[in-house]
């Protein structure tokens, strides 16, 4: 997950992590989010926010209660 950075394309992400089945659109057509579920001591999923042009805007880990636990990208 730590190799995914802001500015990468959707195709580059697919090349590293593959496609996820868990996605969510953002309001006002601001893009969409991909969720990659996994489990460790503190986090439950890795999230990638894409802009409408399929470029990574930000990435972060998410805890089970919905809070972010470690910001990865900007």
N, C-alpha and C positions, 0 to 999 in steps of 0.2 A: 504493500500500500504506500509506503514512503517514497516510491519512485514516481508517483503521480503528482504532477505539479500544475499550477495555474499556467494557462497558455497552451496546454496540450490539446490535441484534437480528440474527438470521440473515437476515431479509428485508432489512434495511438493508445488510448485507454483500453480498448478492446484487445489490442495486441498484447497488452501486459496482463490484464485481469479477466478478459472475456466479457461477455454480455451478461448483465444481471436481469432477472425477471421482476425485480422490485423497483418500480420507478414512480415518480410523482411529478406532475406538472406544477409550475409556480404560477401564482396569480398574475394577471395583467400581461400574460405572454412574456414573462421575464426569463424563461428557460425551463429547466427541469432538473430533477435530482435522481441520481442512481444510488441505491443502497446495496451494499455487500455485507451480508450477515456473517458473523463469526462470533466466537465467544472466548473471552479470556478473563483475567481477574477483575478488570474494571470496565471494559467496553463490550458492546454488543453488536455494533455495526460500523462500517466505514461508509461515508457518504461523499458523493462527488456532485457538486453543483455545476451544471452546464449553462452557458449563455444560449440565447436562441440560435446563434451561429455554430453550435456544437463545439465550442471551445470551453475548456475547464475554467470556471471562474474561481472556485475554492474547493477545498477538501477538508474533512474533519472526521474525527471519531465521535461516536454517540453512545452514551451510557444507556442502560436499560430503562431508566426513568425519563428518558428524553433529553437529558442535559448533555451538552458537549463535554467531552473529557480531555481532548487534546486537539488543538488546532494544528493542522498540518500545512495548509497553503493559504495564500492571501488573495 
